Amino acid sequence: MIAPIRILRAIARLNIGGPAIHVISLCDRLARDRYQTRLVCGKVGAHEGDMSYLAMGKGIDFVMVENLGRELSPLGDISALKELRTLAKEFDPDIIHTHTAKAGTLGRLTGMSLNAVRRKRSRIRLVHTFHGHVFHSYFGPLKSLAFVQVERFLAKFTDRIVVVSPLQKKEICDKYCIADPAKVRVIPLGFDLQGFKARSDSGTAMRKRLFPAAPDRITVIGIVGRLTGVKNHRMFLEAAKGLLEASGDQVYGFLIVGDGELSEELMNYAKELGVSRAVTFSGWQKDMAAVYNAMDVVVLTSLNEGTPVTLIEAMAARKPVVATEVGGVPDLLGSIDREEIEGYKVAERGLLVPSAKPIILTKALLHLNKHREWAGEMAEKASQYACKQFSVERLVKDMESLYEELML
């Protein structure tokens, strides 16, 4: 009997978002007779939604290393590194696969330190997935440069680097010179999207709960994500103001799904702009299929992204999307059909707008409202694409091929 491939999988935390769903799906779906996985994660932040319930619901046993969480702390990081080394020695993995920046650093340092005293034939293979990156829009220029230098160093000892889109590979290899392209594999994200694809009445009930004054005649424009600077919710609120000023007889409602350290600040900014009556802050929601069904349009205003799961879910749910042209978003929305004189681009599967240009976002939203039949046809095509390209079955097949390649 062939011994299973042992994978130690590390992620900074299981907060609400694509990386957590991705990691949980891999732990759940990899062939149990061929792979044995141990999941290690840090503590979720105070203002973040926690997805550990999803792992527990699937019977995934995970180990909590509290200091592996997002916040940087020299003493805490050293403590997390020691715990990871202990766990790795006990589990004796064939592969350490890390996800997100901090877990990627500490997890690979763990593998490097253990490999230093192992024979070459028994060394641990190291894999890291870039779901996004922190090389701009998160920190100041000096700190961002430091992260680039750290990743360049770690890449020298990493067997394979996984990116989630071709554009992200170009950034990692060409723009930031992190790694040799031969080490880098493009493996798109994968999810169980059937619940989003199925039509249901759950969105109607959600709509009535969130917008009780006029749920039937209102056009709901939503955004999903952590309330933090890089997501740039201010642009969404500024576009909401422009849309309300140009609305005429159209009634709009704006739904902000998520929580974070900027929650109070953004609520105050909505009041300052005079749009608070039309804006609903819902916090995190577990029934995301109902949330998307309650929306008419989904917006993304991020300054930096990998492949945003919120857009994949929105596309699967047949919702027209408008997003800033950053990171892997253009790959997701497809080739450009035309560029409008108002400044936005019409792509195969959605509209692209420049980052930090709320006036152009307003114009793009007005375009969708004016051409609803066309927007619906575009959303239907986007749903077919998302459900095929980002299926969990395809993700598992691609990842198993990578692991088998490493173990040859």
Wavefront OBJ file of the C-alpha trace (Angstrom):
o trace
v 0.000 0.000 0.000
v 1.347 3.438 -1.011
v 1.749 5.835 1.905
v -0.371 9.006 1.588
v 1.255 12.335 0.768
v 1.272 14.363 3.971
v 0.471 18.061 3.536
v 0.844 20.672 6.262
v -1.331 23.581 5.102
v -0.926 26.965 6.814
v -2.990 30.148 6.531
v -2.863 33.274 8.687
v -6.536 33.020 9.671
v -9.893 31.647 8.574
v -11.551 35.032 8.177
v -14.398 35.524 5.711
v -13.001 35.641 2.193
v -11.622 33.696 -0.711
v -8.400 32.344 0.839
v -10.261 30.684 3.737
v -12.886 29.128 1.448
v -10.139 27.973 -0.924
v -8.108 26.325 1.857
v -11.133 24.653 3.451
v -12.250 23.309 0.056
v -8.824 21.761 -0.572
v -8.721 20.154 2.875
v -12.203 18.747 2.307
v -11.933 17.619 -1.326
v -8.421 16.198 -1.787
v -8.591 12.407 -2.158
v -8.438 11.029 1.409
v -6.750 7.785 0.341
v -3.931 9.700 -1.360
v -3.489 12.805 0.816
v -3.378 13.407 4.550
v -3.768 17.071 5.453
v -3.254 19.028 8.645
v -4.550 22.609 8.614
v -2.872 25.260 10.773
v -4.330 28.756 11.162
v -4.070 31.838 13.338
v -6.667 33.799 15.261
v -9.276 35.879 13.423
v -9.123 39.639 14.105
v -11.619 41.510 16.264
v -13.543 43.077 13.337
v -13.325 40.113 10.976
v -15.947 37.486 10.248
v -14.890 33.976 11.239
v -15.256 31.068 8.791
v -13.982 28.343 11.114
v -17.614 27.135 11.344
v -17.305 26.070 7.697
v -14.224 23.956 8.447
v -15.874 22.395 11.506
v -19.033 21.673 9.506
v -16.975 19.664 7.035
v -15.206 17.764 9.803
v -11.839 19.394 9.117
v -9.540 19.209 12.116
v -7.451 22.365 12.329
v -4.795 23.490 14.767
v -4.913 27.047 16.101
v -1.591 28.869 16.417
v -2.809 32.162 17.852
v 0.199 34.288 16.870
v 0.006 33.162 13.250
v -2.740 35.789 12.748
v -2.410 38.861 10.549
v -0.827 41.336 12.978
v 2.974 41.581 12.965
v 4.734 41.201 16.328
v 8.393 40.167 16.715
v 7.808 38.178 19.915
v 4.509 36.746 18.702
v 5.978 35.792 15.331
v 8.911 33.989 16.980
v 6.438 32.121 19.184
v 4.358 31.139 16.121
v 7.486 29.943 14.307
v 8.412 27.714 17.255
v 4.898 26.246 17.361
v 4.949 25.605 13.618
v 8.291 23.806 13.906
v 6.920 21.604 16.678
v 3.796 20.785 14.672
v 5.837 20.051 11.558
v 8.191 17.731 13.419
v 5.218 15.814 14.834
v 3.308 15.618 11.545
v 6.402 14.990 9.362
v 4.937 16.482 6.158
v 6.046 15.751 2.613
v 4.778 19.185 1.559
v 4.253 22.451 3.418
v 1.752 24.565 1.476
v 1.257 28.102 2.739
v -1.409 30.697 1.963
v -1.362 34.476 2.655
v 1.694 36.591 3.433
v 2.474 36.003 7.103
v 1.733 32.283 7.073
v 3.758 32.114 3.861
v 6.774 33.602 5.604
v 6.624 31.608 8.844
v 5.557 28.369 7.156
v 8.373 28.452 4.648
v 10.927 29.414 7.299
v 9.741 26.348 9.194
v 10.320 24.137 6.172
v 13.692 25.733 5.400
v 14.939 25.186 8.948
v 13.877 21.529 8.948
v 15.336 20.918 5.491
v 18.686 22.276 6.678
v 19.218 19.081 8.707
v 17.568 16.622 6.289
v 19.023 14.657 3.437
v 18.128 15.988 0.009
v 15.961 12.962 -0.849
v 13.824 13.397 2.279
v 13.465 17.164 2.238
v 10.076 18.858 2.586
v 8.714 20.426 -0.601
v 7.611 24.030 -0.131
v 4.639 25.588 -1.948
v 3.178 29.065 -1.501
v -0.033 30.492 -2.969
v -0.365 34.222 -3.653
v -4.093 34.909 -3.323
v -3.198 38.576 -3.692
v -0.132 40.440 -2.510
v 0.836 43.272 -0.140
v 3.320 44.999 -2.438
v 1.203 48.148 -2.826
v -1.810 49.921 -1.274
v -1.476 48.186 2.117
v 1.590 49.873 3.612
v 3.990 52.755 2.971
v 6.719 52.502 0.297
v 9.536 51.395 2.629
v 7.478 48.650 4.283
v 6.158 47.506 0.903
v 9.731 47.281 -0.415
v 10.690 45.219 2.636
v 7.915 42.719 1.848
v 9.145 42.458 -1.747
v 12.684 41.688 -0.538
v 11.411 39.058 1.916
v 9.393 37.336 -0.817
v 12.359 37.334 -3.194
v 14.452 35.630 -0.512
v 11.782 33.047 0.323
v 11.160 32.276 -3.351
v 14.713 30.944 -3.685
v 13.811 28.108 -1.287
v 10.241 27.567 -2.557
v 9.666 24.656 -4.944
v 6.484 26.031 -6.510
v 4.690 29.358 -6.304
v 0.992 29.313 -7.151
v -0.798 32.378 -8.497
v -4.496 32.644 -9.223
v -4.450 34.473 -12.566
v -2.163 35.156 -15.545
v -2.018 38.870 -14.706
v -0.928 38.039 -11.181
v 1.867 35.865 -12.588
v 3.008 38.816 -14.681
v 3.086 41.029 -11.580
v 4.929 38.466 -9.456
v 7.494 37.559 -12.119
v 7.920 40.688 -14.242
v 6.898 43.723 -12.197
v 8.204 42.685 -8.758
v 10.752 40.039 -9.884
v 9.810 37.687 -7.027
v 10.572 34.395 -8.748
v 11.685 32.694 -11.937
v 8.575 32.079 -14.112
v 9.549 28.383 -14.309
v 8.673 28.046 -10.600
v 5.283 29.711 -10.943
v 2.028 27.894 -11.726
v -1.286 29.558 -12.562
v -4.050 27.686 -10.734
v -7.320 29.670 -10.651
v -9.448 29.564 -7.536
v -12.211 26.986 -7.243
v -15.446 26.922 -5.245
v -18.747 25.121 -4.917
v -20.881 27.679 -6.789
v -24.080 25.681 -7.264
v -25.805 27.469 -4.382
v -25.161 30.830 -6.048
v -26.222 29.634 -9.481
v -29.575 28.257 -8.314
v -32.434 30.767 -8.382
v -34.441 31.042 -5.155
v -36.796 33.305 -3.212
v -34.235 33.851 -0.450
v -33.117 37.110 -2.051
v -36.635 38.548 -1.905
v -36.839 37.950 1.850
v -33.354 39.400 2.342
v -34.293 42.458 0.282
v -37.422 43.098 2.354
v -35.401 42.806 5.558
v -32.618 45.144 4.442
v -34.770 47.690 2.569
v -38.247 47.492 4.154
v -39.447 50.879 2.846
v -39.481 50.008 -0.866
v -38.167 46.494 -1.537
v -40.054 45.961 -4.818
v -39.201 49.106 -6.797
v -35.711 49.752 -5.480
v -32.507 49.048 -7.426
v -30.007 47.562 -4.979
v -26.315 48.102 -5.653
v -24.043 46.137 -3.334
v -20.441 45.682 -2.323
v -19.000 42.790 -0.298
v -15.723 42.877 1.612
v -13.799 43.730 4.730
v -14.190 47.383 5.733
v -10.530 48.297 5.391
v -8.532 50.838 3.409
v -7.464 48.649 0.499
v -11.119 47.875 -0.344
v -11.738 51.629 -0.835
v -15.390 51.781 0.216
v -15.179 55.587 0.096
v -15.233 55.343 -3.687
v -18.427 53.274 -3.459
v -20.099 55.871 -1.212
v -18.986 58.759 -3.438
v -20.402 56.971 -6.484
v -23.628 56.392 -4.533
v -23.922 60.149 -4.022
v -23.446 60.756 -7.741
v -26.034 58.122 -8.617
v -28.614 59.570 -6.224
v -28.082 63.037 -7.687
v -28.666 61.667 -11.197
v -31.456 59.253 -10.253
v -34.564 61.082 -11.450
v -37.493 58.748 -10.707
v -35.235 55.745 -10.058
v -35.022 54.624 -6.404
v -31.628 53.271 -5.332
v -30.460 51.405 -2.244
v -26.811 50.713 -1.446
v -25.817 47.612 0.488
v -22.427 47.288 2.201
v -21.817 43.713 3.376
v -18.901 43.164 5.753
v -17.219 44.580 8.828
v -13.813 45.908 9.741
v -11.789 48.585 11.457
v -13.259 51.353 9.236
v -16.892 50.528 9.994
v -17.653 53.601 12.110
v -15.578 55.878 9.885
v -17.481 54.778 6.778
v -20.848 55.232 8.468
v -19.835 58.769 9.372
v -18.622 59.388 5.818
v -22.015 58.271 4.446
v -23.639 60.864 6.723
v -21.146 63.513 5.617
v -21.990 62.814 1.965
v -25.719 62.917 2.724
v -26.370 59.355 1.499
v -26.813 57.496 4.803
v -30.582 57.076 4.353
v -29.995 55.084 1.185
v -27.101 52.997 2.551
v -27.463 49.815 4.609
v -24.469 48.409 6.494
v -25.428 44.755 7.010
v -22.271 43.387 8.635
v -21.168 39.875 7.709
v -23.834 37.492 6.425
v -23.682 33.686 6.327
v -26.277 33.172 3.580
v -24.335 34.861 0.798
v -26.464 33.297 -1.927
v -29.448 35.224 -0.513
v -27.343 38.401 -0.284
v -26.402 38.260 -3.966
v -29.987 37.410 -4.923
v -31.059 40.578 -3.093
v -28.755 42.745 -5.238
v -29.256 44.044 -8.754
v -25.620 45.021 -9.350
v -22.399 44.098 -7.522
v -19.501 46.562 -7.276
v -15.845 46.161 -6.338
v -13.734 49.275 -5.633
v -10.464 47.740 -4.357
v -7.066 49.359 -4.828
v -5.374 45.932 -4.943
v -6.807 42.442 -5.543
v -5.837 38.946 -6.566
v -8.902 37.204 -7.990
v -11.796 38.545 -5.901
v -14.188 35.844 -4.753
v -17.018 38.330 -4.344
v -17.002 38.896 -8.122
v -16.874 35.169 -8.862
v -19.869 34.576 -6.567
v -21.745 37.547 -8.038
v -21.111 36.296 -11.563
v -22.283 32.794 -10.626
v -25.449 34.395 -9.218
v -26.068 36.139 -12.584
v -25.486 39.641 -11.273
v -23.923 42.357 -13.470
v -20.609 43.514 -12.007
v -18.621 46.753 -12.098
v -15.070 46.632 -10.747
v -11.866 48.604 -10.565
v -9.229 47.538 -13.075
v -6.709 46.135 -10.576
v -4.847 42.848 -10.025
v -6.554 39.813 -11.519
v -9.900 41.569 -12.112
v -9.334 42.156 -15.870
v -8.579 38.438 -16.325
v -11.838 37.655 -14.572
v -14.002 40.007 -16.646
v -12.439 39.085 -19.987
v -11.408 40.918 -23.131
v -12.459 44.512 -23.751
v -15.308 44.944 -26.229
v -15.075 48.729 -26.241
v -13.898 51.706 -24.198
v -16.545 54.346 -23.553
v -15.742 58.063 -23.756
v -17.012 58.373 -20.164
v -13.863 56.495 -19.066
v -15.104 52.971 -18.284
v -14.445 49.818 -20.310
v -17.053 47.304 -21.423
v -15.565 43.823 -21.054
v -17.054 40.430 -21.907
v -18.340 39.787 -18.385
v -18.617 43.178 -16.701
v -17.543 46.809 -16.646
v -14.079 48.006 -15.640
v -13.438 51.421 -14.103
v -10.205 53.189 -13.108
v -9.212 52.953 -9.463
v -10.249 55.898 -7.241
v -12.501 57.476 -9.914
v -16.002 57.569 -8.361
v -17.437 59.795 -11.096
v -16.605 57.164 -13.724
v -18.061 54.434 -11.485
v -21.305 56.433 -11.327
v -21.397 56.656 -15.127
v -20.780 52.915 -15.465
v -23.660 52.169 -13.090
v -25.943 54.517 -15.031
v -24.982 52.627 -18.209
v -26.063 49.304 -16.647
v -29.332 50.815 -15.457
v -30.048 52.208 -18.933
v -29.290 48.914 -20.709
v -30.847 46.347 -18.374
v -31.662 43.704 -20.978
v -28.088 43.751 -22.295
v -26.750 43.698 -18.708
v -28.842 40.601 -17.988
v -27.486 38.807 -21.066
v -23.919 39.700 -20.063
v -24.559 38.418 -16.521
v -25.898 35.103 -17.870
v -22.715 34.581 -19.927
v -20.616 35.520 -16.895
v -22.434 32.911 -14.791
v -21.674 30.157 -17.283
v -18.009 31.183 -17.360
v -17.627 31.416 -13.568
v -19.257 28.057 -12.848
v -17.037 26.314 -15.399
v -13.731 28.102 -14.802
v -13.891 28.263 -11.001
v -15.370 24.897 -10.083
v -13.988 23.170 -7.005
v -13.557 19.963 -9.020
v -11.167 21.725 -11.405
v -9.235 23.268 -8.500
v -8.718 19.896 -6.805
v -7.604 18.244 -10.044
v -5.078 21.023 -10.721
v -3.700 20.951 -7.187
v -3.380 17.172 -7.109
v -1.400 17.338 -10.365
v 0.955 19.888 -8.789
v 1.527 17.744 -5.706
v 2.171 14.619 -7.761
v 4.673 16.540 -9.890
v 6.542 17.656 -6.749
v 6.763 14.130 -5.355
v 8.340 12.578 -8.449
l 1 2 3 4 5 6 7 8 9 10 11 12 13 14 15 16 17 18 19 20 21 22 23 24 25 26 27 28 29 30 31 32 33 34 35 36 37 38 39 40 41 42 43 44 45 46 47 48 49 50 51 52 53 54 55 56 57 58 59 60 61 62 63 64 65 66 67 68 69 70 71 72 73 74 75 76 77 78 79 80 81 82 83 84 85 86 87 88 89 90 91 92 93 94 95 96 97 98 99 100 101 102 103 104 105 106 107 108 109 110 111 112 113 114 115 116 117 118 119 120 121 122 123 124 125 126 127 128 129 130 131 132 133 134 135 136 137 138 139 140 141 142 143 144 145 146 147 148 149 150 151 152 153 154 155 156 157 158 159 160 161 162 163 164 165 166 167 168 169 170 171 172 173 174 175 176 177 178 179 180 181 182 183 184 185 186 187 188 189 190 191 192 193 194 195 196 197 198 199 200 201 202 203 204 205 206 207 208 209 210 211 212 213 214 215 216 217 218 219 220 221 222 223 224 225 226 227 228 229 230 231 232 233 234 235 236 237 238 239 240 241 242 243 244 245 246 247 248 249 250 251 252 253 254 255 256 257 258 259 260 261 262 263 264 265 266 267 268 269 270 271 272 273 274 275 276 277 278 279 280 281 282 283 284 285 286 287 288 289 290 291 292 293 294 295 296 297 298 299 300 301 302 303 304 305 306 307 308 309 310 311 312 313 314 315 316 317 318 319 320 321 322 323 324 325 326 327 328 329 330 331 332 333 334 335 336 337 338 339 340 341 342 343 344 345 346 347 348 349 350 351 352 353 354 355 356 357 358 359 360 361 362 363 364 365 366 367 368 369 370 371 372 373 374 375 376 377 378 379 380 381 382 383 384 385 386 387 388 389 390 391 392 393 394 395 396 397 398 399 400 401 402 403 404 405 406 407 408
